Amino acid sequence: MRILDSAPPGWLHRRRRLLLDVLLWAVVAAPVGYAEVSPPYSRYVLPLLVGKLLVLGVAVVASRRQPLVALVLAVLGSLVDGNFVFAIPVFSYLAGRRSATVGPAIMVFVLITAGGTALNLGLLGAGAATWFLLASVLLFAAVFPWLVGRYRRQQQELTDAGRRHVDALAREQRGAAERIRLRERARIAGEMHDSLGHDLSLIALRAAALEVAADLDDRHRASAGELRASVSAATERLHEIIGVLREEAGGSLRPSGETVADLVDGAREAGMAVRLDAAPAVAELPAMTGHAAHRIVREALTNAARYAPGAPVDVRLTRDGDRVEVLTAAQGG
């Protein structure tokens, strides 16, 4: 039977950090511990060993949130035990890797340099050669590892920024594709709403004309009435289902090459009494203007066929410069 690990991700992350800290403590404590347990043994070897290991443990814990504090502890420990020097590059690298800004680190290095100079040249009376040696140790054991840590941090930040940028571009592309898909769906819905609704209204009008024909027997008249009712119901369902998807900002496409005059002729053939009054200047309208006029007239004829069947419809188009006026009216409806 397979048992799955049900530990929460937060606990797994903390456990991993704890294992890394223990490993770090073992690495920096190894030189100090080895020196203390190697002969000759001093009288206070055990208390000193415990104290030094505790200092290193505090430094490891502090390196998570206050890495500069861990570096200072390692430098101060080197005043007591030279083996702490092996821990200085490690905590210096972590200070560069984990510190968000460089200002505090520069201040710490300046204070360490000033304090070490005052201690060696002033209090201990060390010579210039000793001071130069200690300064070189500080440079190679502290400054250079800190620079390496800063470089790794900046490299990681650039990598993360690049990944976020790629994710943002991917989301933007998905959003653009989704907007294009929605616009296309709305355009198709608008075309069906206008064009198919108009055609269904004309079919209903033809069925109504057939229903009232004088030379039609009762059986065929009933069939024509049922056809008219079915088409009217289908038109209503069409408006209810896809009418909400109509794109208000843009127009739907009219059949290729169809003009307002062609639209009026089609309505007349369906049995509508339509009179078109269009000025000669309207024949050469710009594409978008002609498209808008076509859509308005088609919507007006569709409404007239639905709500005022049999009523004469007047359609008037006038043009004054860049302005086009479209007037539609159903008489007696």
Salt bridges, closest charged atoms under 4 A:
ASP21 OD1 - ARG64 NE 3.18
GLU36 OE2 - LYS52 NZ 2.31
ASP81 OD2 - LYS52 NZ 2.85
GLU157 OE2 - ARG153 NE 3.22
ASP160 OD1 - ARG163 NH1 2.92
GLU178 OE2 - ARG181 NH2 2.48
GLU184 OE2 - ARG187 NH2 2.67
ASP194 OD1 - HIS193 ND1 3.05
ASP194 OD1 - ARG246 NH2 2.60
ASP194 OD2 - ARG295 NE 3.31
ASP194 OD2 - ARG298 NH2 3.86
GLU211 OE1 - ARG228 NE 2.86
ASP217 OD2 - HIS220 ND1 3.20
GLU236 OE2 - ARG306 NH2 2.57
GLU258 OE1 - HIS294 NE2 2.79
ASP265 OD1 - ARG268 NH1 3.43
GLU299 OE1 - ARG246 NH2 3.61
ASP314 OD1 - ARG275 NE 3.36
